[in-house]
């Protein structure tokens, strides 16, 4: 083991090394921003495998995002290959990319449910489906509409409240005993009917993927015992952001409920847990994260040892010191002394603007200058804001200036209609009790089945307490309600599904997708949907190609691969993970969306009271401290340069608000910042222009004004790449 220890010492600093090789007791690793958290986790798992001879199947590593899980697996793959050629005898140890227990909370516990659940437990079979957010919402919306209560309280409110209840471990039956108001009664009744429908259709929603393992471990101790014996070492990434049920699941897995001969013979007194995270970056309190658990781990695991990673390798000193100066104003946190590994003596630049429009214009122009003068890429710049609504003025200016940009969190691959269509076919092939999937595909492509027909099938299923599939295969029993031609079309649909099911027994996942596309002639369907526009249809069809590519990753698993593919698709909901990284563009996002990312140059905008921090947070200490942690996250996204801006006035809810600069700006020491006021720059009078004048634009170069329409000019630019464009007159100057 000494050879391995010596090797690891060359790869990690002293703080990182001490936490990576500590395995005797549980550990809390306080990992500051940019301190190499993922690196430590990777080496700790490698140390368990190569140094302690712990089988990979006995190591559980839980992450918060699929991206983090993927990165950890890739790092472990490379590290394992390196160690196999470096250490004596290590060639016998192999890291399997697919056969491991590294993943998000939802993916890990989905897998546990698939392996351990039994229909006698909660009414679900092992091949249950997973409803995405839209599908779950549609079901709740229908239940409330049928009960005529959707006007009393909105379906969205009910969906969110049910989600909250589930994440607190509260079942429908439990909540029914807690109701106090008429609104509570509506929620309780909808919750009950919603869960009944999920059971009938053999489907769970995302929250169920954690609620049912929690209940299963409570009600079936033999299953918990099996998993405790299996998972000897548990590692939890971003532990500061765990919510109630996630934390309870970790407690369940580490509580020794059975001290039997099996545990004794394995020398396992109790499972060993490593929590790694940063209380300075706990920013999801509004979503149910309980930082108090993170701060009180000693009460739960008394023998836990605390390690601190206090060297920031990401940011220059002025950024590190500014973040530390701000966060020290919070009271409920672990004490840490973060130091910068990099050198530098720059300062944070503070910009003051007249209003949000001038803020956007000034910043975009400034970024364009920096890019040109320093030979940078657009992707070297990120604009961060507190709320999504703040992106609008920036988008307007970026479009006007022709600057490429990408908003993180604005679009998701699996939200595209064509992808949802094919995925729904696959869902139905795996689980023919999935009514949501059936209702989506039954008329794709069009089979001339009206809403009335589908409603009759659905109502019959509800009345008989069966799935819609069961009604379809007995469709002739509805001869009084559905005419012969319609029944024949439904039978044709049944034949199609039967054929696809038969083919699915000997085809790979990618092969099944191709069969679905071919059998329903989906390419022709897309062309029809796009009104004959071939390019638009081809663009959408290309998304199906990406779906086939995903399927190919699971082809080696044979017929079981389709189920694994669908499980992955169900879990891929993080918009940032699906962002197109290939286009050079400025990144726009909320500070929440920036968590885990880093950029060479960060522009943090709208740093004013009532904006950042939000207005309601100013009055409550707990909320204000979370806003301050959010500010810390924003500051520490920057690698080289940080620019912070605020405006004298800002339109909010249709009114002009005059907010003073944020208190967080005051918490940054004066010696770390320099302030420039650009507010007065907007008072200059614009030169007058006439048609035919030659003008200059900072991005498009020289051009001739063809026409003036108020404040907008139609300009023909000399550079044919830009051609003729509409440009605000305020953005051009005499050539």
Secondary structure, DSSP 8 states (H G I E B T S, - for coil): -HHHHHHHHHHS-HHHHHHHS--SS-EEEEE-TTS-HHHHHHHHHHHHHHTS---GGGEEEEESSHHHHHHHHHHHHHHHHHHHHHSTTGGG----SSSS-EEEHHHHHHHHHHHH--HHHHS--TT-EEE-HHHHHHHHHHHHHHTT-TTTS-HHHHHHHHHHHHHTT--HHHHHTT--SHHHHHHHHHHHHHHHHHHHTTEEETTHHHHHHHHHHHH-HHHHHHHHHH-SEEEEETGGG-BHHHHHHHHHHHS-----HHHHHTT-SS-EEEEEE-GGG---GGGTB-HHHHHTHHHHSTT-EEEEE-EESSS-HHHHHHHHHHHTT-SSS-----EESS-----EEEEEESSHHHHHHHHHHHHHHHHHHHT--GGGEEEEESSGGGHHHHHHHHHHHT--EEETTS--GGGSHHHHHHHHHHHHHH-TT-HHHHHHHTTSS-----HHHHHHHHHHHHHHTS-HHHHHHTGGGGTTTS-HHHHHHHHHHHHHHHHHHHHHTSS-HHHHHHHHHHHTTHHHHHHHHTTT-HHHHHHHHHHHHHHHHHHHTTGGGGGGHHHHHHHHHHH---TGGG---SS--EEEEEHHHHTT--EEEEEE---BTBBTTBGGGGG-HHHHHHHHHHHHHHHTTEEEEEEEEEES-EEETTEEE---B-HHHHTS-GGGEEEEE-GGGGGS------TT-EEEETTTEEEEEEEEETTEEEEEESSTTT-EEEEEGGGEEE-
